[in-house]
Amino acid sequence: MFEGFQTSVVHLDDSEVFVRHGGSGPAVVLLHGHPRTSSTWHRVAPGLVERGFTVVCPDLRGYGRSRGPAPTPDHAAHSKRAMAADILGAVRRLGIERFHLAGHDRGSYVAFRLAMDDPQVVDRLALLDCIPISEHLRRITPGFATRWFHWFFFAQPETPERVINADPDSWYAGRPEDLGDENYAEFRAATRDPDVVRAMLEDYRAGLTVDRRDEEEDRDAGRRLRPPLLVAWSAGEDLDDLGGDPVEVWKTWAEDVRGGAVIDSSHHMAEEAPEQLVDVLAAFFGADG
């Protein structure tokens, strides 16, 4: 995987961020989702390098080989603000001051928070398979609670750790023929690590508490995303069924929504439709004006 890329472990004040990086040209930072690591981009990152970009793929705090502080009772140690600070710190240590940013699934919430808090460093923003957490929670229906039950299960204390760690391979489905052998091995190693599982659950616990409050404070203060925004979602997922048209939702949060794209895949678009995703991201990040 990632032929020609380098790997680094960036040591920050209270965290260590594992990063893959390679290429030359304008920088693109790719943030993975749950329960993946940065290796989920192994079919996308080289394609973006071929299109003339520098590509940076970090593991989020607590996921994969990145490490943060121990969980805190208020879950702030695994908030999207804390994760975004990790990403910005790591990218700056690589000598990159401005960059395009794309996030998928949980990584999209980190990307959202980074672009909201530090818009001066983000040239363009792509959010994949998401609307704001607070928007989902405002739209809760029995269908959402049933199909996205894991949000609320993961928020429970201790029980999810016991259930998942008893048989992580059954809980986290995936096949090497779909993920690629090396990506699959990295994904499996991460999900078999109880410390990683705990951190991933803390991500969700923060989502329903501190992250939701941060979003509501943004809305109450009238803060909006300033970088040009592209929204994309998977054709085989239920995001638009449960949350409404993602582009219309994001128009209430962003000053400049440049449109939407439907990716011909189920949830893990970077693994299932990498060529289409490369085309969409390269066109958006490479556009003028």
N, C-alpha and C positions, 0 to 999 in steps of 0.2 A: 504494500500500500504506500501511497504518497511518495513515489519515486522522485528523487531530487529535492524533497523537502527536508528541512532540519527540524529537530525537536529541542525544546528548551524547557527548563523548569525555572520559572520566574519567582523569586522570593520577595514577597511584599511584607508589610508590617505584621499581619496576622494570618497570612495565607501563603500557599504555594500553588502556582498556576502552571499546569502542563500545557504546552503550546506546540502545535505543528505550524511551520511557516515556510513558504517558498514562493518563487516567482519574482517578477519585477514589474513595475508600473504602479498605477493607482492601487491603494490597499483596499482589500475587502476582508472583513472579519465575519466569520460564520459561527453562529452559536447553536449548538445541538439541543435536542429535547430529551425528554424522559422516555425510556431508561437508557438512552444511548450515551456514547462518548463522542469526542471529536472525530473518531474514526468513521462515524456515519457519513461524513463528507468525502470519503475516499474516492467516490466516483464523480463528485462535483468539483472538488478543489483542483485537481489536475486540469479539468476542462476550463476552468476560469484562468488558470495560469496560461494555458494555450491561447486564451483570448487577450492576454496582455496585462493581467493583474498580478499584484502581490496578494497572496491569500494567507490568512492567519486563522487557524482553527484551535481555539482553546477548549479544554475540558472545563465545564462550569464548576463552581465551588462545591466540593464534596463528591462530585461525579468523577468516574474514571480515576485519573491519577492526580487530580487537583485536590488540595486539602485546605480546609479552613478551620476556624476555632470550633470548640465543642458547642453543641446546641445550647441555646439559652431558653429560659422559660417563656419569654415573649416571642421567640422564634426569629428575632431580628438578625441573629448571626447568619441566617440563611435567607434573608430577605432579598428581593430583587435589587434593591439599592446596594446591599453589600456585594452581591454577585457582580453588579455592573461596575462597582469600584474595582473589583479584581480585574475585570476585563480591561478597563481603561488603564489601570496601572501596568498590566502585562504588556499591552500594546505599546504604551509609551516607552517601556524598557526596551522594546525592540526598535526604538527610534522612529516610531510612526506617530505623527501628531494629528493627522486627519485621515478619515477612512470612510468607506461605505460599510454598511452594517446590515446583516441579515440574520434573523433568528427564526427557529422553528420550534413549535410547541412550547415547552417551558423556556427555551432559549429566546423565544419571541418576547416573553415578558421581561427578560433581562435586557434585551435590545430596546424595548419600549422605554424601560426605566432609564437606561443610559442616554437615549436620545432626548428624553424629557428633561433630565437633570443637566446634561452637558451637550446641548445642541450644537455648540460651536465646533465640536470635533467630528460630527457626523455629517458627511456630505449628502448621502442618500440612504434611505432606510427601507428595507423590505421585511415585512412581517408575514410569516407563513403559518397557516393553520391556527389563527388566533383572533379573538377580539379581547378587549380588556377584561380582566378577572371580574371587576365590579359590574361590567355589563352582563356577563354570564349570570352573576348572582342576582341581578335585578330581574332577570328573565327566567328564573327557576320555574320549571314545570315538572310534573311527574315523569315526563319523558326524559328531560335532562337529568333529573336525579337518578333515574334508572340506568340510563345509558352511560352517564358519566359518574357513576356511583363512587369510583375510586377517589375522586376529589374529597369526598366526605369520609370514606373509609380511611384513607391515608391520614386524615386530620386527627384521628383518634389516638390517644396516648397508648404506646407500648404494644397494643394488640397487632397492628399491622406488621411490626418488626417480627413478632413471633410467627405469624402466618407466613410471611414471605420467606424468611430465613429457614423455615422448615423444609421448603422445596422451591428454591428460587428458579430452577429451570422450568418447572411447571407454571409458576406464576408469570414469568416473563417469557412469552413465547417467541420463537424465532428459529430460522433454519439457516444453516451455512450456505445452502444453495441460493437463498434469497439475499442474505447479507454479504456474501463473500466470506471465504474461510477466515481471513485475518480479522476482518471486522467482527465476525461472529465470535471468534476467540476472545477479542478484547471486550466485547459486550458481555460475554459470559463471565469472564474474570471479574468484571466490575460488579455484576449483579450477584455474584457469589460472596462478595465481601460485605459483612454486616455493617461495617462503618460507612460504606457507600450507600447501602440501603437506608441506613438511618438518615444520612444527609439528604437523600432524595425525598424521603418522607418529610423532613423538615422544610424542604422547598415547598411542598404542598401545604404544610401547616402555616408557613409564613404567608402563602397565597391567600388563605381565608381570613387572615388577621392583619398583620402589619402591611402587607402589600395592598390589600383592599383599602385600608385606611389611607395609604399614600395616594392611591388613585382618586379616592373621594376628595382628598384635600386638593389635588390638582384640579378636579372638576369645579369644586367650590370656589377656587381662586381664579378660575378662568384660564388656567395654563393649558396650552395646546402644543402638540408636536410641531416643530418648525421645519425640520428637514423634509424635502420631497419624499413622499411615501408611496410605495407599491404594496398592495395587499394580494396575497395568493393563497389558495387553499386547494385541498385534495378533492378530486371529483368523487372518490369513494368514501369520503368522510361525511359527517352529519353536521358540520359547523354551521352551514347556512340554514339547514332545517331547524336547528335548535336556537340559533342566535340571530337569525335574520341575515340580510345581505351584508357580508363583512365590509364591503366598500362603504355602504351607507352608514354603518356603525362607526367606522373610522373617520368619516367626514365630520363627525361631531367631536373628534379628538385631535384632529390634525388640520393645519392650515393649508396643506397642498397635497391632496391625494391624487396621484397620477393615474390611478386605475386599478383594475383587478385582473388576476389571471387564475384560471382553473387548471390545475396540474392533473394529468391523467394517471392517477395512482390512488392507492389507499393511503393510510396515514404517513408512512415513512417515505416521503417523496424523494428524498435525497438518494435512497437506495433503490427505489422502484422506477423512478423516471428521471434519472440524472441528466440525460441529454436535454430534455425539455426544460428542466430547472436551470441548467447552465445557460440555455438560450434566453430564458426570461430574465435571469439576473444580469447576464452580460449586456443585454439590450438596455436594461434600465440603468445600470451603473455606468455604462459607456456612453449614455446619451448626453447631448450637449444641452446647456441651459438649465 
